[in-house]
Amino acid sequence: MPLDLNVPGSDLDLVCELPAEDGGAAFERELLHWFGRMDGFAIAKREVGGLARCKASFVCEGWPVEIFAQPEPTDRQNGYVHMIVEYRLLRLLGEPFKSCVRALKREGVKTEPAFARLLGLEGDPYVAMLGLAERSDEALFALFGRWQEGEIAWTERGGEL
């Protein structure tokens, strides 16, 4: 697990670039071929903002897996961008912050909402986390580097924000 935030029930997310030329039909056939017999296999396709999306989900050796694809290079897809900014924040804010993210995840809070709650970000947590991606590490630390002081109060209140 790349961020070491997995808790019981965590899933493994894979991001792929969806070939645009056939509307994703070949990609869907590959998913069916390789994973179609897995427990809970399902494919969902939809369009968001004019962009096709395909998501396959299944369970592999006890791990819930989601393969997400859209016709966009993987390093520009939201799921990847979220992971990179989360990695940077975890590196900047350290193990106490990571422990608090894990605690929220154990309570059933998804990763991006957990980060947003701990950092005091307003609005849609997925959009708010994307908004941090273009900031330098120095800017992120200037915004959240004093978080550790708030973390102590957060843990003393039993994790209630």
N, C-alpha and C positions, 0 to 999 in steps of 0.2 A: 504494500500500500504506500503510494508515494508520499503522502503527508503524515503518515503514522497517526491518523485520527480515527481509525476504524474501531468500532464498538460492536457488540453483538447486534446482528441485524444489518450491519453495513453492507452496501453492495459495491461491486466493482464496475466502474464506468469506463467504457472504451469509446474514444472519439475517432470517427473516420470521415474521410472526404467522400461524399456521394457523387459519383460521376453524373454529370448533368445531361449528357447526350441522350440517354434513354429514359429519363425521368426516374432513374433508380431501379428499373426493372432487373437489370443484371445483378445489382447489389442485393436486391431482395432474393433472387434465385440463389445466390451464394450463401446468404444467411440461412435459407431453408435447407440447402444441401448440407452445410456444416453443423448447424445447431437445431434444425427442425425437430429432432427426436429428443431434445433435452426437456427435462421437466419444466412445465409452465411456459413453454415457448409461445411467444406471441409477437406479432409485428404490428406496429401502429404507424400510419403515414398521415401526414397533414401538411398544410402550407401555413407558414407564419410570416407575415410581412412580405409575401410574394416569394418566399424561399421554401423549397420542399424540404421536409424533414422525414427521416425514417428512424424508428427506434425498435430494436428487437430486445426482448427481455426473456430470460430463462434462468434456470438454476443449474450450476455446474459444480459437482462435488460439494454440495452444501452451500456454495456461494451464490447469492443473487447477482446476476450479471445484466448490465444494460449496454447495448451497443447503439450509439447515437451517431447519425450521419446526416450531413447536409452538404450541398454543393458549394463548399467554402473550404479553403485550406484549414487543416486542423488547428494550426496555431492562431487562427483568427476566430475560431468558434468560441462561443461564450463559456462552455464548460471548461475548455482548456485555459482561457484567460482567467476565469475564476480560480482555477487550481494554481496558476502561477502567482497571482496576487496573494492568495492564501499562504503559499509557500514563503513568499517574501515577508509577510506579516509574522508568520510563525518564527522565522529566523530573527527578525528584528525584536520581537516581544518576548521570546523565550519560552521555556518550559512551563512557567506558571500560567501563561496565557493559553498554551496548548492544553493544559490540564482542565482549564475552565471550558474550552471548546468541547473537549471530550465529555465533560460532565453534562453539558447541555445536550449533546448528541445522545448520551445514555437516557436522557429524559424524553427523547423522541424528536428533538429539534434538528432540522436539516442543517447541513454545514454552513451554507451562506447566511441563513437567518441567525445561526449561532454567532458567527463572526460579527454580523451587523448589530446584534443585540449587545454583545460585549464591547463593541467599539462605539456604541451610541449613534449608529447611522440611522437616518430617517428614511421613510418611504420604503419602496420595494427593495428588499435586501439584495436581490439578484442584480438589479440596476445599480444600486449603491456600490456594490463590490466592483462592478465593471468600471464605475467612475474612479476607482482608486488605481486602476491598472496603469494609467499613463503617468502617474506620479513617481518621482524618483524615491529611492530608499530614504534619502535625507528628508524629503517632504513627508513621507509616511511616518518616519520617526518623529518629526516635528509635530505631526497631528496626534500620534498615539503613543509616543515614547513614554509619556507620563502615566500610561495605562496601569502600570504595576501598582501605583498608589491606589487606584480605584479597585484593582483586583483584590487587594487585601480586604477592603470593605465588602466586596461582593461575596467572597468566600466566608467571611464572618457572619453574613446574613443567611447562610445556608444556601447560597446560590440564587437567591431571589433578587431580581433586579427591579 
